[in-house]
Amino acid sequence: MTIDVLFFNKEEKNIFYSSQLRKISTSKRLTITDILSQPDDSWQGQHGIVSETLLKELIGDPRALSCIFICGPILFTNTAHT
């Protein structure tokens, strides 16, 4: 089993526990992906807002997955769910 964690944040400074999560994600069974909606010019990672297109790019067909957990503000969770 693999676990893919997608963290959507506004800016890099909003990412919490980044170094701790990186330490435990060294295994191929856990991947952490940070996605920023307002990255600065030095950001090398993913960017954008939660959308069907971005989710398909990052995780493929969600129906093929065993389980998906969504948490965040209501507008975010509603958008991610649909």
C-alpha positions in Angstrom: 0.0 0.0 0.0 1.2 3.5 -0.8 0.0 6.7 0.7 0.0 10.0 -1.3 -0.5 13.1 0.7 -1.3 16.3 -1.2 -1.0 19.6 0.8 -2.6 22.6 -0.8 -1.4 25.9 0.7 -1.4 29.5 -0.4 2.3 30.2 0.1 5.4 28.2 1.1 5.4 29.8 4.6 2.0 28.2 5.1 3.3 24.7 4.8 3.4 23.1 8.3 5.7 20.4 9.6 7.5 20.3 6.3 10.9 19.1 7.5 9.3 16.5 9.8 7.1 15.1 7.0 10.1 15.0 4.6 12.0 12.8 7.1 9.2 10.2 7.2 8.5 10.4 3.5 11.8 8.9 2.5 10.0 5.5 2.0 8.5 4.7 -1.4 5.3 4.0 0.5 4.7 7.6 1.5 4.9 10.6 -0.8 4.3 14.2 0.2 3.4 16.7 -2.5 3.0 20.4 -1.7 0.9 22.5 -4.0 0.9 26.3 -3.7 -1.8 28.6 -5.1 0.4 31.7 -4.8 4.0 30.6 -5.1 6.9 33.0 -5.3 9.3 32.9 -8.2 11.7 30.6 -6.4 9.1 27.8 -5.8 10.1 24.6 -7.7 7.1 22.5 -6.8 3.6 22.1 -8.0 1.3 25.1 -8.1 -2.4 25.7 -8.7 -5.7 25.3 -6.9 -7.6 22.2 -6.2 -9.3 21.1 -9.4 -10.3 18.0 -11.3 -7.5 18.5 -13.8 -4.8 18.9 -11.2 -6.0 16.0 -9.1 -6.1 13.7 -12.1 -2.6 14.9 -13.0 -1.3 14.1 -9.4 -3.3 11.0 -8.5 -4.9 9.7 -11.6 -8.4 8.2 -11.5 -9.7 8.7 -7.9 -12.1 5.8 -8.4 -9.2 3.4 -8.7 -8.0 4.4 -5.2 -9.0 2.6 -2.1 -9.6 5.6 0.1 -9.5 9.4 -0.1 -9.6 11.8 2.9 -10.3 15.5 2.3 -9.9 18.1 5.0 -9.8 21.9 4.9 -12.2 24.9 4.6 -15.7 24.1 3.3 -15.1 25.7 -0.1 -11.9 23.7 -0.6 -13.5 20.4 0.5 -16.6 21.0 -1.7 -14.4 21.7 -4.7 -12.2 18.7 -4.1 -15.1 16.4 -3.6 -16.8 17.3 -6.9 
